[in-house]
Amino acid sequence: MSPLANVRNDKWGGSLEKRASLLLEVVRAVRSQVGPEFPVSVKLNTADFQRGDFAHVDVIQVAKWLSEEKIDLLELSSGNYDSFTDMRIPKSTREREAYSAKYCKDIRAVVDIPIMLTGGFRTRAAMEKALQGNEVDMIGLGRPLCCAPDGPKKLLEGIIDSLPCYERDIQVGPRWMQWFFGEHTKWRIGWVVRIVAQQAWYFVNEYRMADGLEPLPPNKLGCLAAMRKNRKEECLIARSLQGIQSHGTEYNQKKRKSRRWAIMISLFLFLFLKFGKRSEKFSESQKKL
C-alpha cells in the first residue's frame, strides 16, 4: 500500500482507496472460503518511516476499513526493509521495547477488534505494561523466536523473565572492524551492512528450523557466513519465479549486474576477513612484546 512501492496506474494503484483495495479483496476472498467462524487476521504497518510513504493517517483509515470487514485480529508493527537500513532505534526506545505503542491509541479509537502489537518486546515486564494500557490485547514476537522458539512457553511458565536479545550478541566482521560495523558506527554503509547481515542471520535460522534443524547461536553462525547463505537461498527462490512483473528485485535484474555486485561483495568480505585476522594476530603479538 506504500505509494513509493505501488506505482501502478490501474485499479490497484493511485489513491489510498485503490492501493488498499487489493488487501480488502484478499480479506473478502479468504472470508468467503473459511466462513465466519474461522479467525482471519491482518498485519499492518503503523508507519514506514520514509518521507512520502505509508503515513500514519493512512494506516488509521485502512484499519477502519479492515474493521468494517470484520477481521478477527489486527497486528500492528512498523518500518520496512528500505526504511530499516536508515532507521537507528534510540536507546530509550529499545529500553521501552514497545516500538510502535504510541500509534495504537489512535487506531484503537476507530476499530472494535483485538489488536496485537509487535516490535521490540523482550521482557515480561514490558509486555505486561503494554497489555495494561487498554490499547493492546496481544503481544507479537518475531526475532527472539528465530533461535528460541520455546521462549513464550518459558515466559508463561515463569522459567525466564526475558527473551534473548540476539542482536546484542551478533557481531559483524572481526573485532578490529567494529568502529565501522559496530552499533555506534558513524559510517552509513557500515550501518547498512550491519543491519543486512543481522537480518540474514535470522533468516538462515528460520530456514534451518523449517528444515527440521536446530537454530544456531551467534557463536556458531557468523553474520558474514549467514549473508552468503541467505543470498544464495533468496537468489534461487527469486529466479525460480515465473511470470512475475516485479520492480527492483532479483527476479528482473540483469544477470551481468547481479554477478558484478556479487563479485564485489564477495571480494569486500574476503579482504576484511583475511586482513582482519592478520591485524588481530599482529595486535596480540605486540601485546606480548
C-alpha positions as CSV (number, residue, x, y, z in Angstrom):
1,M,0.0,0.0,0.0
2,S,3.0,2.3,0.0
3,P,2.8,4.9,-2.7
4,L,6.6,4.6,-3.1
5,A,6.4,0.9,-3.8
6,N,3.0,0.8,-5.5
7,V,3.5,2.7,-8.7
8,R,0.6,1.0,-10.6
9,N,-1.7,3.1,-12.7
10,D,-4.6,0.6,-12.9
11,K,-7.4,-0.1,-10.4
12,W,-4.9,-1.3,-7.8
13,G,-2.8,1.9,-7.7
14,G,-3.1,5.6,-7.2
15,S,-5.3,6.8,-4.3
16,L,-5.2,5.2,-0.9
17,E,-8.6,3.5,-1.5
18,K,-7.2,1.9,-4.7
19,R,-3.9,0.9,-3.1
20,A,-5.8,-0.7,-0.2
21,S,-8.4,-2.4,-2.4
22,L,-6.2,-5.5,-3.1
23,L,-5.8,-6.1,0.6
24,L,-9.5,-5.7,1.2
25,E,-10.4,-8.0,-1.8
26,V,-8.0,-10.7,-0.4
27,V,-9.6,-10.5,3.1
28,R,-13.1,-10.9,1.5
29,A,-11.9,-13.8,-0.6
30,V,-10.4,-15.6,2.4
31,R,-13.5,-15.0,4.5
32,S,-15.7,-16.4,1.7
33,Q,-13.7,-19.6,1.8
34,V,-13.2,-20.2,5.5
35,G,-16.5,-19.0,6.8
36,P,-17.5,-16.6,9.6
37,E,-16.2,-18.8,12.5
38,F,-12.6,-19.1,11.2
39,P,-10.2,-16.4,12.6
40,V,-8.8,-14.1,10.0
41,S,-6.0,-11.7,10.9
42,V,-4.1,-8.9,9.1
43,K,-0.6,-7.5,9.8
44,L,-0.4,-3.7,9.2
45,N,2.4,-1.2,9.5
46,T,1.7,1.8,11.7
47,A,4.3,3.8,9.9
48,D,7.1,3.2,7.3
49,F,9.4,6.0,8.5
50,Q,10.0,7.3,4.9
51,R,9.0,10.6,3.5
52,G,6.1,10.2,1.2
53,D,5.5,6.6,2.2
54,F,2.6,4.9,4.0
55,A,1.7,7.6,6.6
56,H,0.1,7.1,10.0
57,V,-3.2,8.8,8.9
58,D,-3.4,6.3,6.1
59,V,-2.9,3.4,8.5
60,I,-5.8,4.7,10.6
61,Q,-8.1,4.7,7.6
62,V,-7.1,1.3,6.4
63,A,-7.5,-0.1,9.9
64,K,-11.1,1.3,9.9
65,W,-11.8,-0.4,6.6
66,L,-10.4,-3.7,7.9
67,S,-12.6,-3.4,11.0
68,E,-15.6,-3.0,8.7
69,E,-14.6,-6.3,7.0
70,K,-15.0,-8.0,10.5
71,I,-11.4,-9.4,10.7
72,D,-10.7,-11.1,14.0
73,L,-7.2,-9.6,14.8
74,L,-5.2,-6.6,13.6
75,E,-1.4,-6.9,14.1
76,L,0.5,-3.6,14.2
77,S,4.2,-3.2,13.5
78,S,6.4,-0.6,11.8
79,G,9.0,0.0,9.3
80,N,10.0,-1.9,6.1
81,Y,13.3,-3.2,4.6
82,D,14.0,0.1,2.9
83,S,13.5,2.3,6.0
84,F,15.1,-0.1,8.4
85,T,18.5,0.4,6.9
86,D,18.2,4.1,7.6
87,M,16.5,3.9,11.0
88,R,18.5,3.8,14.2
89,I,16.3,2.9,17.1
90,P,17.1,5.2,20.0
91,K,18.4,3.7,23.2
92,S,15.4,5.0,25.1
93,T,13.0,3.3,22.6
94,R,14.9,0.0,22.8
95,E,14.7,0.1,26.6
96,R,11.0,0.8,26.5
97,E,10.7,-2.1,24.0
98,A,7.3,-1.4,22.5
99,Y,8.5,0.4,19.4
100,S,5.0,1.2,17.9
101,A,3.0,1.6,21.1
102,K,2.4,5.3,20.6
103,Y,0.4,4.6,17.4
104,C,-2.0,2.2,19.0
105,K,-4.2,4.7,20.7
106,D,-5.3,6.4,17.5
107,I,-6.0,3.0,15.8
108,R,-7.9,1.7,18.9
109,A,-10.3,4.7,18.6
110,V,-11.5,3.6,15.2
111,V,-11.6,-0.2,15.5
112,D,-13.5,-2.6,17.7
113,I,-11.3,-5.7,17.0
114,P,-8.5,-7.2,19.1
115,I,-5.1,-5.5,18.4
116,M,-1.7,-7.3,18.6
117,L,1.4,-5.1,18.9
118,T,4.7,-6.5,17.5
119,G,8.2,-5.0,17.6
120,G,10.9,-4.8,20.3
121,F,9.4,-6.8,23.1
122,R,11.9,-8.8,25.1
123,T,11.0,-8.7,28.8
124,R,7.9,-9.9,30.7
125,A,7.6,-6.5,32.4
126,A,7.3,-4.6,29.2
127,M,4.7,-7.0,27.8
128,E,2.6,-6.7,30.9
129,K,2.8,-2.9,30.9
130,A,1.7,-2.8,27.3
131,L,-1.3,-5.1,28.0
132,Q,-2.4,-3.0,31.0
133,G,-2.8,0.1,28.8
134,N,-6.0,-1.0,27.1
135,E,-4.7,-0.1,23.6
136,V,-3.2,-3.6,23.1
137,D,-4.8,-7.0,23.5
138,M,-2.0,-9.3,22.5
139,I,1.8,-9.3,22.2
140,G,3.5,-10.3,19.0
141,L,7.1,-11.7,18.9
142,G,9.4,-12.1,16.0
143,R,13.2,-12.1,16.3
144,P,13.5,-14.0,19.6
145,L,11.7,-17.0,18.1
146,C,14.3,-17.3,15.4
147,C,16.6,-19.0,17.9
148,A,14.4,-19.6,20.9
149,P,11.0,-20.9,19.6
150,D,10.1,-22.1,23.1
151,G,10.7,-18.7,24.6
152,P,6.9,-17.8,25.1
153,K,6.3,-21.1,26.8
154,K,9.1,-20.4,29.3
155,L,7.8,-16.8,29.9
156,L,4.3,-18.1,30.6
157,E,5.6,-20.8,33.0
158,G,7.8,-18.3,34.9
159,I,11.1,-20.0,34.0
160,I,12.5,-16.8,32.5
161,D,11.7,-13.1,32.8
162,S,13.1,-12.0,29.4
163,L,13.7,-13.4,26.0
164,P,17.2,-13.4,24.4
165,C,18.2,-10.3,22.5
166,Y,20.4,-11.8,19.9
167,E,21.1,-8.5,18.1
168,R,23.3,-7.5,21.0
169,D,25.5,-10.6,20.6
170,I,25.6,-10.7,16.8
171,Q,28.9,-9.2,15.7
172,V,29.5,-8.3,12.1
173,G,33.1,-8.7,11.0
174,P,36.2,-9.0,13.1
175,R,36.7,-7.1,16.4
176,W,39.1,-4.6,14.9
177,M,36.4,-3.5,12.4
178,Q,33.7,-2.7,15.0
179,W,34.5,1.0,14.6
180,F,33.0,0.6,11.1
181,F,30.4,-2.2,11.6
182,G,29.6,-1.8,15.3
183,E,26.3,-0.5,16.8
184,H,27.7,3.1,17.3
185,T,29.4,3.4,13.9
186,K,29.2,6.8,12.2
187,W,29.5,5.3,8.7
188,R,26.2,4.8,7.0
189,I,27.5,2.0,4.7
190,G,28.8,0.2,7.8
191,W,25.4,0.5,9.5
192,V,23.6,-0.8,6.4
193,V,25.9,-3.8,6.1
194,R,25.4,-4.5,9.9
195,I,21.6,-4.4,9.5
196,V,21.5,-6.6,6.4
197,A,24.0,-9.1,7.9
198,Q,22.0,-9.4,11.1
199,Q,18.8,-9.9,9.1
200,A,20.5,-12.7,7.2
201,W,21.5,-14.4,10.4
202,Y,17.8,-14.5,11.5
203,F,16.7,-15.7,8.0
204,V,19.2,-18.5,7.9
205,N,18.0,-19.8,11.3
206,E,14.4,-19.7,10.0
207,Y,15.5,-21.8,7.1
208,R,17.2,-24.3,9.4
209,M,14.1,-24.7,11.6
210,A,11.9,-25.1,8.6
211,D,14.2,-27.9,7.5
212,G,13.9,-29.6,10.9
213,L,17.3,-28.4,12.1
214,E,18.2,-26.7,15.4
215,P,18.9,-23.0,15.2
216,L,22.5,-21.9,15.6
217,P,23.5,-19.2,18.2
218,P,25.7,-16.3,17.3
219,N,28.9,-18.0,18.3
220,K,28.3,-20.8,15.8
221,L,26.8,-18.9,12.9
222,G,28.6,-15.7,11.8
223,C,26.8,-12.9,10.1
224,L,29.0,-12.9,7.0
225,A,28.5,-16.6,6.5
226,A,24.8,-16.1,7.0
227,M,24.8,-13.3,4.4
228,R,26.3,-15.7,1.8
229,K,23.9,-18.5,2.6
230,N,20.8,-16.2,2.7
231,R,21.9,-14.5,-0.6
232,K,22.2,-17.9,-2.3
233,E,18.8,-19.1,-1.0
234,E,17.0,-15.9,-2.0
235,C,18.5,-15.9,-5.5
236,L,17.4,-19.5,-6.0
237,I,13.9,-18.7,-4.9
238,A,13.6,-15.4,-6.9
239,R,15.0,-17.0,-10.1
240,S,12.5,-19.8,-9.9
241,L,9.5,-17.4,-10.2
242,Q,7.7,-17.4,-13.5
243,G,5.5,-14.7,-15.0
244,I,6.0,-12.1,-12.2
245,Q,6.5,-8.5,-13.3
246,S,8.3,-7.0,-10.4
247,H,10.2,-3.8,-9.8
248,G,13.8,-3.5,-8.4
249,T,14.1,-7.2,-7.4
250,E,16.4,-10.1,-8.0
251,Y,13.8,-11.5,-10.4
252,N,14.1,-8.9,-13.1
253,Q,17.7,-7.8,-12.7
254,K,20.1,-8.4,-15.5
255,K,22.5,-11.3,-14.8
256,R,25.6,-9.3,-15.5
257,K,24.7,-6.6,-13.0
258,S,23.7,-9.2,-10.4
259,R,27.0,-11.1,-10.9
260,R,29.0,-7.9,-10.7
261,W,27.6,-6.9,-7.3
262,A,28.0,-10.5,-6.1
263,I,31.7,-10.4,-7.0
264,M,32.2,-7.0,-5.4
265,I,30.6,-8.1,-2.2
266,S,32.5,-11.4,-2.0
267,L,35.8,-9.6,-2.7
268,F,35.0,-7.0,0.0
269,L,34.2,-9.7,2.6
270,F,37.3,-11.7,1.7
271,L,39.6,-8.8,2.2
272,F,38.1,-7.8,5.5
273,L,38.3,-11.4,6.8
274,K,41.8,-12.0,5.6
275,F,43.4,-8.8,6.7
276,G,41.3,-8.6,9.9
277,K,42.8,-11.9,11.1
278,R,46.3,-10.7,10.4
279,S,45.6,-7.5,12.2
280,E,44.3,-9.3,15.3
281,K,47.4,-11.6,15.3
282,F,49.7,-8.6,14.9
283,S,48.0,-6.8,17.9
284,E,48.3,-9.9,20.1
285,S,52.0,-10.3,19.2
286,Q,52.6,-6.6,20.0
287,K,50.9,-7.0,23.4
288,K,53.2,-10.0,24.2
289,L,56.2,-7.9,23.4
